Amino acid sequence: MRAWAAVVLSSLVLLGLVACGGEDRGDVVAFCDLAEDGVGMRPAEGEEDLSQLDALEDAAPPDIREAVTTVANASREIDEIEDLQELFSKAFDLEEAVATARQEIRTYTQHHCL
């Protein structure tokens, strides 16, 4: 009985590791819904806009996530930005970085969102 319990427990742990360690693909449907509503295409003006940017970033597929993070970081406080490159962009070339990122998001949505 003990051996059986150990096998079952090991299997559950392995399944949990596989499920948690799976590849993050984002949520393209949620991303497209938010992007098509204009989230990220204008400066965030309040908590609701910031929470929508967070949702856009969470839903972003990996191949567009960097651009979404750039746009989201433009609305964040300096102490909330974790990535050093993004912090540099915020401090020195924010407008150009955000314009480029917004164009990448537009292009992505044109090719991936229907």
N, C-alpha and C positions, 0 to 999 in steps of 0.2 A: 504494500500500500504506500509506503514511504517513497519508493522509487517512482511509482505512478504520479504521486503528488509533485515530486521533483521535476518530472518530465513535463507535466502540465504547467507548472510554474515557469520553467525555462522557456516553454513555447510562448506563454503569454508575455514574458519579458522580451523575447525576440520579436514577436509581432509588434509590441509597443515601440521598440527601437526602430523597426522598419517603417512603421507608420509615422513616427515623429521625425525620422531622418529622411523622409521622402523629399524629392526635388520640389522646390517652391516654384510653382508655375504662375502664381498670382491668380486673379479672377478676371479674365478678359471681358466677360459680360458686365460685371460691376464697373470695371475700369471704363469701358465704352459708354455705359450709361452716364457716369459722372463726367467724362470728357466731353460727351455730346451736349451735356447741360452747361458746358463752359467752365467747369471747375478747373482751376489752374491757369486760365487764360486771362485773368484779371487779378489785380492785387487783392489779397485778403483784407477785409475791412472789419472783421469781428470774429467772435468765437465760432459762429456757425460756419463761416468761410474757412477758418482754420481746421475745424473738424472735418469738413468736406475734403480739404487738402490731405489730411491724414488718411481719410478713407481712400482717396485716389492713390496715395502712395502705397497703402496696404494692398490694394487690388492690382496695382501695376504689375504686368508681366516682367520678368527679369530683363528682357531686351529693351525696355523703355523706363525701367525703374530709376536709373541714374538721372535722366532728364526730369522725371517727376520729383525726385528728391531735390534737385536744384531749384525747381520752382517752389516747392514747399519750404525749403530753407530760406528763400528770399523773404518769407513772411515770419520766420521764426526769430526769436531773440538769439543773439550771439551765443549765449551760454547753453542753448538747446541744441546746437549743431555739433554732431559728434565727429564727422569726417573732416580732417585737416584741410583737404583740397577744397571742400565746400566752404569751410570757414574762410579760407583765402579768397575764394570767389565772392563771398558776402562782403568782405572787407575792401576788395580792390576792383573787381570787374563784374559787379553784380548785374548791371543792366544788360551787358552783352551776353553773359552766361544765361540769364533768364530768357532773353529773346531767342537765343539758340535753342534752349531747352523747350520753349513753347512751340517753336517750329518743328522740332523733333516729335513732340506730342501730336501736333496737327497731322504730320506726315504719317505717323503710326496709326492714328485713328482712321485716316483716309484708306489705309491699306488693310486694316484688321477689323474695323467696326462697320457693320452693315445696318 
